[in-house]
Every structure is written in structure tokens, then in C-alpha cells.
Amino acid sequence: MVLFFMLSGFGLTISSNTKYSDGWNLKNYKDFIVRRLLNIMPLYYVFLIWVFITKYSWTNTIEEMFSLLPSFITLTQAFFPATF
């Protein structure tokens, strides 16, 4: 597991060094974060919809299901242990 994080951090560093060779400023940092979120978030939301359809729709009521949805959409479900 440690090797995975080391290699992924190395890969991110190498790719960002070639793209942002003029240095890191607020514009470059914002561009990096936006590109990263645009790569990750669509898959997260597709998976989130799939989980709600398969797991929560069969075990919980609609009210319970929709009460959990805001914490999952905003990525704050770890702060609310009752959602697990």
C-alpha cells in the first residue's frame, strides 16, 4: 500500500513539473485542482448512484435514503458515522 502511494505521488509530481515548469502560483494550483476533480468526480457520482440504487433502495426507506444523500454528495460522509 505504501508503494502505491509513493508511486502515485511520484507520478503526479513528474506530470505536474512538466506541465507547470514556470512554477506554482494560484492560477496553476487552481488549474491542477479543477483538472483533478474533473477526472475523479464523474466516476464517484456514477458509483454513488449505483450504490444508492443497489444498496440503499432495498434496505432503507426513501426518506432515510435521501437524508443520507447530502453527506455523500459533499464527500462529508466520514464526519457522520451513522451513514456507514
C-alpha positions, 0 to 999 in steps of 0.5 A: 500500500505504501508503494502505491502511494509513493508511486502515485505521488511520484507520478503526479509530481513528474506530470505536474513539473512538466506541465507547470515548469514556470512554477506554482502560483494560484492560477496553476494550483487552481488549474491542477485542482479543477483538472483533478476533480474533473477526472475523479468526480464523474466516476464517484457520482456514477458509483454513488448512484449505483450504490444508492440504487443497489444498496440503499433502495432495498434496505432503507426507506426513501426518506432515510435514503435521501437524508443520507444523500447530502453527506455523500454528495459533499464527500462529508460522509466520514464526519457522520458515522451513522451513514456507514 
